[in-house]
Amino acid sequence: QVHLVESGGGLVQAGGSLRLSCAASGPTSFDTYAMAWFRQAPGEEREFVAAISWGGAVTDYADSVKGRFTISRDNAKNTVYLQMNSLKPEDTAVYYCAADVSVSDYRRSYDYDYWGQGTQVTVSS
């Protein structure tokens, strides 16, 4: 069982930056888990944002955030990060961290068994 807790959300003006963190705990090895960020805006379906492989060598990004967001991980701290720059109002959503040992498609939400409670990101225009 993996317990995920997100932090770092908040209110920011368009063009600003935020860094989200996701801390993992549980009786397992964090460095065996692929990690991802998804987001869900009001009235919308949950969508993929970014993912990173267990060792950090492979990353994947949604086209809408490529070049603006960076996912990274610190396996010594059991933490994954999402650096968000040049934020836009359309980035407003609840951001969720997800984890799983075996992921066939990083962009597919149902490949992930473990989810955090989410952190709100609001970007004002």
ABEGO torsion letter per residue (X at the ends): XBBBBBBGBEBBBBGBBBBBBBBBBEBBBAAABBBBBBBBBBGBBBBBABBBBAAGABBBBBAAABGABBBBBBAAAGBBBBBBBGBBAAABBBBBBBBBABBABAABAAABABBBAEBBBBBBX
